[in-house]
Amino acid sequence: MAKEKTVPVTILKSLDDGQAPTFKLPIMLQRLDGKKAKLTLTCNAMQKTEWAELRDERQRAVFEALKASQAAQAAQADTQTDAAEEGSVDAEAPSYLDTAIANIATHGMVASHREGAALDAALIMRFATGWSVTNPLNVESLTLLEEKFGGSLSAILADYDRAILQGRLGNSD
């Protein structure tokens, strides 16, 4: 009978010991030819609430940008109404999705992509301290990674979410 493999276990004796301060986060990126490329980030471990606050902050930035677009859209609509419509019932405010679509129509897809990539890259820089790529780890390099491997910043954020919020990482290099 084959002997079962064992995994070394660290015994948690106190909550003061806490988590490992840093950890390796392997990311699998999809290439356009169908092959996968592996990227490994070195990350600072955050507490769940600390990470959730940063995620909330990023989401608020997106909503604030959409609100600003909504306000501009509403102001433009107000200037187009004539005096005869003053007594009519106001139309329902556009949804965030409608505003996002209008924002892309007004400012272009490039501006929307750049803003989203910049926000994601800045958020990643809050926890990432190194990576397996020879380029320096900074917002510009992360943005370039997104340009070359679409969806890579979302993959990094999703994998960090799983590691911090669900404790899912497993064995990595």
Beta strands, then each sheet from edge to edge (+ up, - down):
strand 1: 22-30
strand 2: 36-44
strand 3: 128-131
sheet 1: 1+ 2- 3+
end
